[in-house]
Amino acid sequence: MRKATFLYLESELFHYDQTKQLLEDGLLTERQQKWIEEEVRAFDRLYNSVHKDIKLLIELRYFEKKPWQSVADALNISKISCYKLRSIFIQKLADKLGLI
């Protein structure tokens, strides 16, 4: 996966709540609305299908904005393992969205 794609998806994870709010506000063009709806559906399906540890990682890092060390401590794994889990999740998300 290209680094730009990875960074884009990670940014979308950090701003997931804001993205959902954009959908609710209805201030998007039809094209934007369609893409964001697809992103949200793909994320929700993937999130609901992964192991509880990956869910916790996503919640702590991207929704609660915790630093990697705090996430690693909560999961009782190393930061490197956190990075690997994150990469797996983002890779799967990119695949579901047809970005790779």
N, CA, C and O of each residue as an XYZ file, in Angstrom:
400
protein
N       0.848     -1.176      0.000
C       0.000      0.000      0.000
C       0.893      1.238      0.000
O       1.930      1.273      0.663
N       0.484      2.227     -0.736
C       1.234      3.482     -0.761
C       1.137      4.177      0.595
O       0.123      4.093      1.288
N       2.201      4.851      0.943
C       2.237      5.551      2.231
C       1.126      6.601      2.318
O       0.524      6.789      3.375
N       0.863      7.275      1.210
C      -0.184      8.300      1.197
C      -1.553      7.693      1.507
O      -2.361      8.306      2.205
N      -1.811      6.500      0.994
C      -3.078      5.815      1.266
C      -3.176      5.453      2.739
O      -4.219      5.639      3.366
N      -2.087      4.938      3.283
C      -2.044      4.580      4.699
C      -2.313      5.802      5.564
O      -3.127      5.748      6.486
N      -1.627      6.908      5.269
C      -1.800      8.128      6.063
C      -3.205      8.695      5.929
O      -3.766      9.205      6.899
N      -3.780      8.609      4.723
C      -5.148      9.077      4.509
C      -6.123      8.292      5.388
O      -6.968      8.879      6.066
N      -6.002      6.964      5.373
C      -6.925      6.147      6.155
C      -6.722      6.345      7.648
O      -7.686      6.350      8.414
N      -5.476      6.509      8.062
C      -5.234      6.764      9.480
C      -5.851      8.102      9.891
O      -6.414      8.220     10.979
N      -5.748      9.086      9.040
C      -6.366     10.385      9.319
C      -7.888     10.248      9.420
O      -8.519     10.870     10.275
N      -8.459      9.443      8.553
C      -9.903      9.210      8.607
C     -10.303      8.554      9.921
O     -11.364      8.853     10.468
N      -9.459      7.661     10.428
C      -9.754      7.040     11.719
C      -9.735      8.066     12.842
O     -10.601      8.054     13.717
N      -8.750      8.951     12.819
C      -8.672      9.983     13.846
C      -9.888     10.906     13.817
O     -10.279     11.447     14.851
N     -10.487     11.090     12.643
C     -11.598     12.030     12.476
C     -12.927     11.324     12.206
O     -13.833     11.906     11.610
N     -13.038     10.087     12.638
C     -14.230      9.291     12.350
C     -15.510      9.957     12.849
O     -16.502     10.011     12.123
N     -15.496     10.458     14.066
C     -16.701     11.105     14.612
C     -17.095     12.331     13.801
O     -18.279     12.557     13.548
N     -16.114     13.120     13.394
C     -16.389     14.305     12.579
C     -16.936     13.906     11.208
O     -17.807     14.578     10.655
N     -16.420     12.822     10.677
C     -16.889     12.330      9.378
C     -18.350     11.915      9.462
O     -19.147     12.245      8.584
N     -18.702     11.187     10.527
C     -20.097     10.794     10.692
C     -21.004     12.012     10.873
O     -22.144     12.021     10.411
N     -20.483     13.040     11.551
C     -21.266     14.260     11.742
C     -21.520     14.956     10.403
O     -22.603     15.496     10.177
N     -20.524     14.943      9.521
C     -20.708     15.526      8.188
C     -21.862     14.847      7.453
O     -22.644     15.509      6.770
N     -21.964     13.544      7.592
C     -23.068     12.825      6.956
C     -24.406     13.272      7.520
O     -25.362     13.490      6.776
N     -24.469     13.408      8.833
C     -25.718     13.805      9.476
C     -26.123     15.232      9.132
O     -27.310     15.536      9.010
N     -25.126     16.109      8.976
C     -25.415     17.518      8.684
C     -25.911     17.729      7.263
O     -26.597     18.714      6.987
N     -25.572     16.813      6.353
C     -26.053     16.919      4.976
C     -25.462     18.077      4.195
O     -26.120     18.621      3.308
N     -24.237     18.465      4.506
C     -23.611     19.601      3.835
C     -22.625     19.170      2.756
O     -21.791     19.968      2.329
N     -22.709     17.937      2.317
C     -21.767     17.393      1.348
C     -22.375     17.345     -0.043
O     -23.594     17.331     -0.211
N     -21.499     17.321     -1.031
C     -21.987     17.081     -2.382
C     -22.419     15.627     -2.467
O     -22.089     14.829     -1.590
N     -23.140     15.284     -3.493
C     -23.610     13.905     -3.651
C     -22.427     12.945     -3.757
O     -22.465     11.849     -3.199
N     -21.396     13.346     -4.456
C     -20.199     12.501     -4.609
C     -19.489     12.305     -3.262
O     -19.096     11.190     -2.920
N     -19.330     13.391     -2.508
C     -18.695     13.289     -1.184
C     -19.522     12.401     -0.261
O     -18.986     11.555      0.454
N     -20.816     12.604     -0.289
C     -21.718     11.822      0.566
C     -21.582     10.338      0.261
O     -21.490      9.521      1.177
N     -21.569      9.988     -1.012
C     -21.472      8.587     -1.409
C     -20.165      7.973     -0.919
O     -20.169      6.866     -0.381
N     -19.033      8.687     -1.100
C     -17.733      8.153     -0.684
C     -17.659      8.003      0.841
O     -17.182      6.984      1.343
N     -18.123      9.002      1.563
C     -18.049      8.944      3.025
C     -18.966      7.848      3.563
O     -18.605      7.156      4.515
N     -20.126      7.685      2.976
C     -21.001      6.587      3.385
C     -20.319      5.243      3.176
O     -20.430      4.346      4.012
N     -19.615      5.108      2.059
C     -18.889      3.869      1.777
C     -17.773      3.654      2.804
O     -17.578      2.537      3.285
N     -17.045      4.716      3.137
C     -15.986      4.620      4.150
C     -16.547      4.180      5.501
O     -15.995      3.292      6.150
N     -17.629      4.799      5.911
C     -18.229      4.496      7.216
C     -18.731      3.057      7.245
O     -18.517      2.348      8.228
N     -19.397      2.618      6.180
C     -19.881      1.230      6.129
C     -18.715      0.243      6.201
O     -18.769     -0.744      6.936
N     -17.664      0.521      5.432
C     -16.499     -0.372      5.425
C     -15.854     -0.419      6.806
O     -15.506     -1.493      7.298
N     -15.697      0.739      7.426
C     -15.113      0.774      8.766
C     -15.975     -0.009      9.751
O     -15.467     -0.844     10.500
N     -17.269      0.259      9.749
C     -18.171     -0.403     10.697
C     -18.151     -1.919     10.533
O     -18.096     -2.647     11.524
N     -18.195     -2.401      9.292
C     -18.154     -3.848      9.047
C     -16.845     -4.445      9.545
O     -16.838     -5.477     10.216
N     -15.744     -3.789      9.213
C     -14.443     -4.304      9.632
C     -14.301     -4.250     11.146
O     -13.879     -5.227     11.765
N     -14.644     -3.129     11.738
C     -14.525     -2.955     13.189
C     -15.325     -4.026     13.925
O     -14.860     -4.581     14.921
N     -16.514     -4.311     13.440
C     -17.370     -5.301     14.104
C     -16.889     -6.738     13.895
O     -17.359     -7.652     14.573
N     -15.963     -6.942     12.967
C     -15.503     -8.300     12.669
C     -14.137     -8.634     13.271
O     -13.711     -9.788     13.218
N     -13.446     -7.647     13.841
C     -12.095     -7.903     14.335
C     -12.100     -8.318     15.802
O     -13.095     -8.162     16.510
N     -10.972     -8.844     16.233
C     -10.771     -9.291     17.613
C     -10.918     -8.111     18.578
O     -10.673     -6.963     18.208
N     -11.313     -8.400     19.792
C     -11.542     -7.349     20.793
C     -10.294     -6.522     21.071
O     -10.406     -5.341     21.400
N      -9.103     -7.115     20.944
C      -7.870     -6.344     21.167
C      -7.682     -5.265     20.105
O      -7.243     -4.155     20.408
N      -8.014     -5.596     18.872
C      -7.900     -4.591     17.806
C      -8.954     -3.507     18.006
O      -8.681     -2.328     17.780
N     -10.149     -3.893     18.426
C     -11.190     -2.898     18.725
C     -10.707     -1.941     19.807
O     -10.871     -0.727     19.693
N     -10.113     -2.498     20.855
C      -9.620     -1.652     21.944
C      -8.510     -0.726     21.441
O      -8.465      0.448     21.809
N      -7.629     -1.246     20.616
C      -6.576     -0.418     20.034
C      -7.177      0.761     19.264
O      -6.751      1.902     19.440
N      -8.156      0.485     18.421
C      -8.807      1.531     17.621
C      -9.481      2.552     18.535
O      -9.352      3.758     18.323
N     -10.190      2.079     19.535
C     -10.872      2.987     20.459
C      -9.890      3.892     21.193
O     -10.071      5.108     21.245
N      -8.849      3.288     21.760
C      -7.903      4.066     22.555
C      -7.088      5.034     21.703
O      -6.924      6.200     22.061
N      -6.586      4.552     20.594
C      -5.685      5.381     19.789
C      -6.434      6.433     18.976
O      -6.049      7.602     18.965
N      -7.479      6.030     18.311
C      -8.123      6.931     17.354
C      -9.337      7.669     17.904
O      -9.601      8.795     17.483
N     -10.072      7.082     18.819
C     -11.242      7.764     19.357
C     -10.903      8.550     20.620
O     -11.394      9.662     20.816
N     -10.057      7.965     21.480
C      -9.675      8.645     22.721
C      -8.345      9.383     22.595
O      -7.927     10.081     23.519
N      -7.684      9.228     21.454
C      -6.417      9.945     21.146
C      -5.304      9.658     22.156
O      -4.514     10.543     22.486
N      -5.246      8.423     22.643
C      -4.204      8.034     23.597
C      -2.871      7.836     22.866
O      -2.859      7.451     21.697
N      -1.756      8.097     23.544
C      -0.445      7.838     22.931
C      -0.213      6.327     22.811
O      -0.831      5.529     23.517
N       0.687      5.958     21.905
C       0.930      4.540     21.654
C       1.323      3.777     22.911
O       0.893      2.639     23.097
N       2.126      4.378     23.772
C       2.544      3.659     24.974
C       1.356      3.327     25.871
O       1.310      2.242     26.450
N       0.409      4.229     25.994
C      -0.798      3.963     26.784
C      -1.627      2.835     26.162
O      -2.171      1.987     26.869
N      -1.711      2.840     24.850
C      -2.445      1.777     24.152
C      -1.756      0.435     24.396
O      -2.407     -0.562     24.709
N      -0.436      0.425     24.250
C       0.337     -0.805     24.461
C       0.161     -1.312     25.885
O      -0.027     -2.509     26.102
N       0.220     -0.417     26.843
C       0.047     -0.808     28.244
C      -1.343     -1.398     28.489
O      -1.478     -2.400     29.190
N      -2.361     -0.785     27.919
C      -3.730     -1.277     28.104
C      -3.917     -2.667     27.498
O      -4.670     -3.488     28.022
N      -3.229     -2.916     26.399
C      -3.337     -4.213     25.731
C      -2.317     -5.220     26.239
O      -2.359     -6.400     25.892
N      -1.400     -4.730     27.068
C      -0.333     -5.570     27.606
C       0.534     -6.178     26.489
O       0.900     -7.353     26.525
N       0.844     -5.335     25.504
C       1.716     -5.733     24.401
C       2.701     -4.601     24.145
O       2.576     -3.526     24.733
N       3.668     -4.830     23.281
C       4.656     -3.800     22.964
C       4.076     -2.783     21.979
O       3.069     -3.038     21.318
N       4.734     -1.628     21.898
C       4.315     -0.621     20.917
C       4.461     -1.169     19.500
O       3.630     -0.893     18.635
N       5.509     -1.939     19.267
C       5.721     -2.533     17.940
C       4.536     -3.429     17.569
O       4.074     -3.415     16.428
N       4.055     -4.196     18.527
C       2.885     -5.046     18.266
C       1.653     -4.198     17.971
O       0.823     -4.568     17.141
N       1.536     -3.060     18.653
C       0.428     -2.136     18.370
C       0.507     -1.634     16.935
O      -0.498     -1.596     16.226
N       1.705     -1.250     16.514
C       1.891     -0.764     15.142
C       1.498     -1.843     14.137
O       0.881     -1.550     13.112
N       1.854     -3.080     14.431
C       1.525     -4.179     13.518
C       0.013     -4.388     13.439
O      -0.537     -4.570     12.353
N      -0.658     -4.362     14.596
C      -2.117     -4.513     14.598
C      -2.788     -3.373     13.841
O      -3.739     -3.582     13.089
N      -2.274     -2.166     14.053
C      -2.813     -1.007     13.333
C      -2.656     -1.194     11.831
O      -3.588     -0.951     11.065
N      -1.471     -1.626     11.418
C      -1.207     -1.814      9.988
C      -2.132     -2.866      9.383
O      -2.631     -2.700      8.270
N      -2.352     -3.936     10.116
C      -3.257     -4.980      9.630
C      -4.666     -4.418      9.447
O      -5.316     -4.670      8.432
N      -5.131     -3.656     10.435
C      -6.476     -3.076     10.355
C      -6.584     -2.114      9.168
O      -7.544     -2.179      8.400
N      -5.618     -1.240      9.022
C      -5.667     -0.252      7.939
C      -5.545     -0.941      6.583
O      -6.194     -0.534      5.619
N      -4.726     -1.972      6.504
C      -4.598     -2.741      5.258
C      -5.947     -3.362      4.869
O      -6.356     -3.301      3.709
N      -6.623     -3.953      5.843
C      -7.931     -4.555      5.579
C      -8.958     -3.494      5.189
O      -9.795     -3.723      4.316
N      -8.892     -2.342      5.835
C      -9.813     -1.258      5.502
C      -9.572     -0.777      4.075
O     -10.520     -0.559      3.322
N      -8.315     -0.613      3.707
C      -7.976     -0.195      2.339
C      -8.500     -1.213      1.328
O      -9.012     -0.842      0.272
N      -8.368     -2.475      1.654
C      -8.851     -3.532      0.765
C     -10.366     -3.455      0.609
O     -10.880     -3.559     -0.505
N     -11.085     -3.273      1.720
C     -12.552     -3.175      1.662
C     -13.013     -1.971      0.835
O     -14.068     -2.006      0.202
N     -12.206     -0.912      0.851
C     -12.542      0.305      0.108
C     -12.031      0.277     -1.330
O     -12.281      1.203     -2.102
N     -11.325     -0.771     -1.682
C     -10.793     -0.881     -3.046
C      -9.639      0.067     -3.313
O      -9.411      0.453     -4.460
N      -8.908      0.447     -2.277
C      -7.802      1.391     -2.446
C      -6.473      0.684     -2.714
O      -5.466      1.325     -3.014
N      -6.486     -0.636     -2.601
C      -5.274     -1.411     -2.922
C      -5.634     -2.575     -3.811
O      -4.759     -3.351     -4.195
